[in-house]
């Protein structure tokens, strides 16, 4: 289940809520409108890989080993993939 809001609506949120959306939502065009899409399941924790093992968040591209991290290619769906990846680097750096 996803929640989609026009990007300009997200910008009006109070800072803590906006920060949450900036971390976990991605931008896409939905019904002709640039939207911020927030996945409400565990897929929002899926990480990027240039050699992902999951396609479109639901289909395995290859056999996945027990304990292996599930990954997807942000560039296949997120208009703001570069921003998301930059944010993840900032969050994970000590």
Order of alpha helices (4+ residues) and beta strands (2+ residues): beta-alpha-alpha-beta-beta-beta-beta-beta-beta-alpha
